[in-house]
């Protein structure tokens, strides 16, 4: 019974370490790239809005 408890504890600890090393950096990277895409989209919308606010110039 004692060996089973040690095995369960070891597996839980390994899972926690794996999650820390893989999941958190991946989540952080994906959050940064999503923010970057959102910022670029907002900048594009602002630029288009500014262009629409200017009078049309025909040549």
C-alpha positions, 0 to 999 in steps of 0.5 A: 500500500505504501508503494502505491501511495508513493507511485501516485505521489510521484506521478502527480509530481511529474504531471505538475512539473510537465505542466509547468514546463510545457503548458505555462510557456505555451499559454504565455506565448499564445497570449502574447501573439493573440494580443499582437494580432489584436493590436495590429487589427485595431491599428488597421481599423484606426487607419481605415477610419482616418482614411474614410474621414478624409475627403476623396481626392480625384485626379 
